[in-house]
Amino acid sequence: VIATITNSAKQVWVDPKERSRFTRLLEKEGRVHGYECQYRRKDGTKIWVWLSSQAVRAPDGSVAYYEGFIKDITRRKQTEHQLQERSEQYQRANLALKEKQTALREVLASMEADKRLIGEQVVSNVEKVILPLLRSLSQGLSRPQAKTLEQVEAGLHEIISPFTHKLSRQFASLTPGELKICNLIQSGLGVKEIAEI
């Protein structure tokens, strides 16, 4: 095999510049241990190798030749690459999950805001429309009629009171972050815009 190699930089090293970096490092340090790079097999396929080499010097101090070990680490590199891909897939899936959680929180916050608005509208209608009408009807009524009207008014208060308290409790159960998201949604921001804040 060695006899067929006429130019190792081009025939053996996948990247000839990598060979230049390696030899410069070897000349500077005298030895290199654990250098990882790509070689080319005789059939042209690329492999990853682990090099451990040292320069053997001539009596005049110049580099006579290099000696060392080469280990094929292609399988290890493939495994590392697969692990990296899986890690990236996990990160993408995790990001997608976070976006879905944000969207879900946005929907829930919107629902809570809608409930609160409905509650406020019901209370407002009862207090500003129905109760004033009932009070205006109370003038000139007999004692039994006035008593019935008072019961109707008390019943209305009873109906709206738990409803508004329940909405207030549900709205209060949101975290400060969820309340902030709810306010951002009401101001017209979308999921991506909220995520950037």
Disulfide bonds with the S-S distance in Angstrom:
none
